[in-house]
Amino acid sequence: MSTLSVVEDQPLDQRAEGYTQLYDALRTQLEGGDLPSRELKN
């Protein structure tokens, strides 16, 4: 069962928190959260 399916099966108040956690995980992955951050030098 996918994470999204698990979230969608939750009661409404828990579903909102589940979507937030899913969004944060996807954003971190897409933004390269597994790569070391690069510091900008001026």
FISEBA-540157 format. One record per residue (C-alpha): residue number from 1; x, y, z; residue in one letter. Coordinates in steps of 0.001 Angstrom, whole numbers, plus 524288, in hexadecimal, padded with zeros to 5 digits. Each point is the difference from the previous one (the first is absolute). Layout:
NUM X Y Z a
...
***
This chain:
1 80000 80000 80000 m
2 80583 80D55 7FC5C s
3 80253 80AE8 809B5 t
4 7F5A4 8081B 7F931 l
5 7F5F0 7F521 80191 s
6 8031D 7FF07 80E76 v
7 7FE49 80EB7 8019A v
8 7F32F 80010 7F884 e
9 7FA6F 7F555 808C4 d
10 8022A 80816 80C66 q
11 7F5A8 80854 806C5 p
12 7FFCD 80E0A 7FB3E l
13 807A5 805F9 80B50 d
14 80ADF 7F5E6 7FE96 q
15 7FFAC 800C8 7F12C r
16 80447 80E3E 80013 a
17 80C0B 7FC9A 80819 e
18 802E1 7F475 7F715 g
19 7FF7C 8088A 7F3E0 y
20 80925 809BD 80683 t
21 809DA 7F556 80314 q
22 7FEF0 7FA64 7F23B l
23 801DE 80D88 7FA03 y
24 80BF1 802A5 8086A d
25 8061A 7F2D9 7FC86 a
26 7FDCC 80200 7F169 l
27 8050B 80DF9 8007D r
28 80C59 7FBB8 80705 t
29 80251 7F54D 7F60D q
30 7FD8C 808D2 7F443 l
31 80875 80AED 80565 e
32 80B51 7F6AE 801D5 g
33 7FF03 7FE95 80EA2 g
34 808E4 7F43C 7FF3C d
35 80B0D 80837 7FA60 l
36 808DE 8089A 80836 p
37 7FBDB 80E2D 7FF6B s
38 80883 80982 7F89F r
39 80367 80CDA 8063E e
40 7FF43 80BDF 7F744 l
41 80C06 80881 7FFF6 k
42 7FEC7 80E72 7FCE1 n
***
